[in-house]
């Protein structure tokens, strides 16, 4: 499938933003570690000199945590937009969920899932794709989802390109 110019430019743009966000995350993490180390030194030094200046700690920790949070927010936004751009020209296909795999829980104890999808294309090509399903969804997938129709977007028709797909809805909820 030939990709148009506009989505390719968007992929490049959002890829650069994702790289910038990763650098901001790195700077924020290094700043936080440095703030902890410097903070320990200041606690000892101020204790010896009998100085009480807590605002220094607020500025040190607050600014490093602020940079880290800006990096997290920008990375999340850029990653979402990058995924949208990568699949802007993608083919839409309706497949069937064959397997629901529960992955280890995330840090909050919420389960994440991989859905194995099988789709038949014209010409007897059978695609197998894996769709990641996020955590924190109370109505998330379970064994009852096996056999359910699901619409996906994919860029290739390579039968073994397992991760070349994103969720595009359920056909019964939004007929197209």
C-alpha positions as CSV (number, residue, x, y, z in Angstrom):
1,X,0.0,0.0,0.0
2,X,1.4,3.4,-1.0
3,X,1.5,5.9,1.9
4,X,0.5,9.4,1.1
5,X,2.9,12.3,1.9
6,X,0.9,13.9,4.7
7,X,0.9,10.9,7.1
8,X,4.6,10.4,6.5
9,X,5.3,14.0,7.4
10,X,3.2,13.5,10.6
11,X,5.1,10.4,11.5
12,X,8.4,12.2,11.2
13,X,7.1,15.2,13.2
14,X,5.6,13.1,16.0
15,X,8.7,10.9,16.0
16,X,10.8,14.0,16.7
17,X,8.5,15.1,19.4
18,X,8.7,11.6,21.0
19,X,12.5,11.9,20.9
20,X,12.4,15.4,22.5
21,X,10.0,14.0,25.2
22,X,12.4,11.1,25.9
23,X,15.3,13.6,26.4
24,X,13.1,15.7,28.7
25,X,12.4,12.5,30.7
26,X,16.1,11.7,30.9
27,X,16.9,15.2,32.1
28,X,14.1,15.1,34.7
29,X,15.3,11.7,36.0
30,X,18.9,12.8,36.2
31,X,17.8,16.1,37.9
32,X,15.8,14.2,40.5
33,X,18.6,11.8,41.3
34,X,21.0,14.8,41.5
35,X,18.5,16.6,43.8
36,X,18.3,13.7,46.1
37,X,22.1,13.4,46.3
38,X,22.6,17.2,46.8
39,X,19.6,17.3,49.2
40,X,21.3,14.7,51.4
41,X,24.5,16.7,51.4
42,X,22.6,19.9,52.3
43,X,20.8,18.2,55.1
44,X,24.1,17.2,56.7
45,X,25.7,20.6,56.0
46,X,22.7,22.6,57.3
47,X,22.5,20.4,60.3
48,X,26.1,21.0,61.2
49,X,25.8,24.8,60.5
50,X,22.4,24.9,62.3
51,X,20.7,26.5,59.2
52,X,16.9,26.2,58.6
53,X,16.1,26.8,54.9
54,X,13.4,24.3,53.7
55,X,12.5,26.3,50.6
56,X,15.7,25.1,49.0
57,X,14.4,21.6,49.0
58,X,11.0,22.6,47.6
59,X,12.7,24.3,44.7
60,X,15.2,21.5,44.1
61,X,12.7,18.6,44.3
62,X,9.8,20.6,42.8
63,X,11.7,21.7,39.7
64,X,13.1,18.2,39.0
65,X,9.7,16.6,39.5
66,X,8.1,19.3,37.3
67,X,10.5,18.5,34.4
68,X,9.8,14.8,34.9
69,X,6.1,15.4,34.7
70,X,6.3,17.6,31.6
71,X,8.3,14.8,30.0
72,X,5.8,12.2,30.9
73,X,2.9,14.3,29.6
74,X,4.6,15.2,26.4
75,X,5.8,11.6,25.8
76,X,2.2,10.2,26.3
77,X,0.7,12.8,23.9
78,X,3.4,12.4,21.3
79,X,3.3,8.6,21.4
80,X,-0.5,8.6,20.9
81,X,-0.3,11.0,17.9
82,X,2.6,9.0,16.5
83,X,0.5,5.8,16.5
84,X,-2.4,7.6,14.9
85,X,-0.1,9.0,12.1
86,X,1.5,5.5,11.5
87,X,-1.9,4.0,10.9
88,X,-3.5,7.0,9.1
89,X,-3.4,5.3,5.7
90,X,-3.8,1.8,7.1
91,X,-6.2,-0.8,5.8
92,X,-9.3,-1.6,7.9
93,X,-10.1,-5.2,8.4
94,X,-12.6,-7.1,10.5
95,X,-11.3,-10.1,12.2
96,X,-12.2,-12.4,15.1
97,X,-10.6,-12.6,18.5
98,X,-9.0,-16.0,18.8
99,X,-7.2,-15.7,22.2
100,X,-7.2,-13.4,25.2
101,X,-3.8,-13.5,27.0
102,X,-3.6,-11.8,30.5
103,X,-0.2,-10.3,31.0
104,X,1.4,-9.6,34.4
105,X,-0.2,-6.7,36.3
106,X,1.1,-3.2,36.1
107,X,2.4,-1.2,39.1
108,X,-1.2,-0.4,40.1
109,X,-2.2,-4.1,40.1
110,X,-4.4,-3.7,36.9
111,X,-4.1,-6.4,34.3
112,X,-3.2,-5.8,30.7
113,X,-4.1,-8.1,27.8
114,X,-3.0,-9.2,24.4
115,X,-5.8,-10.1,22.0
116,X,-4.8,-12.4,19.2
117,X,-6.9,-11.6,16.1
118,X,-7.4,-13.6,13.0
119,X,-8.6,-12.0,9.8
120,X,-9.2,-13.4,6.4
121,X,-8.6,-11.1,3.4
122,X,-9.7,-11.6,-0.1
123,X,-7.4,-14.0,-1.9
124,X,-7.3,-16.5,1.0
125,X,-4.7,-14.5,2.9
126,X,-5.0,-15.0,6.6
127,X,-3.6,-12.3,8.9
128,X,-2.7,-12.9,12.5
129,X,-2.3,-9.8,14.7
130,X,-1.8,-9.0,18.3
131,X,-3.6,-6.0,19.8
132,X,-2.6,-4.7,23.2
133,X,-5.5,-3.9,25.5
134,X,-4.7,-1.4,28.3
135,X,-5.1,-1.7,32.0
136,X,-7.6,-0.1,34.3
137,X,-10.6,-1.1,32.1
138,X,-13.2,-2.8,34.4
139,X,-15.1,-4.1,31.4
140,X,-11.9,-5.4,29.8
141,X,-11.5,-8.6,27.8
142,X,-12.1,-12.1,29.2
143,X,-12.7,-15.5,27.8
144,X,-16.2,-14.5,26.6
145,X,-14.5,-12.2,24.0
146,X,-13.2,-15.2,22.1
147,X,-15.0,-15.3,18.8
148,X,-16.1,-11.6,19.0
149,X,-15.6,-9.6,15.8
150,X,-13.1,-6.7,16.0
151,X,-12.0,-4.1,13.5
152,X,-8.3,-3.4,13.2
153,X,-6.0,-1.2,11.1
154,X,-2.9,-2.7,9.6
155,X,-0.3,-1.4,7.2
156,X,0.9,-4.7,5.7
157,X,-0.7,-7.9,4.5
158,X,2.2,-10.0,5.7
159,X,0.6,-12.8,7.6
160,X,3.3,-13.0,10.2
161,X,3.7,-9.3,11.0
162,X,2.1,-9.8,14.4
163,X,2.3,-6.3,15.8
164,X,1.3,-4.3,12.7
165,X,-2.1,-3.5,14.0
166,X,-4.1,-1.1,16.2
167,X,-7.6,-1.4,17.5
168,X,-10.2,0.4,15.4
169,X,-13.5,-0.5,17.1
170,X,-16.1,-3.2,17.1
171,X,-18.2,-3.6,14.0
172,X,-21.4,-4.1,15.9
173,X,-20.9,-0.7,17.7
174,X,-20.1,1.4,14.6
175,X,-20.9,-0.2,11.2
176,X,-18.8,1.2,8.4
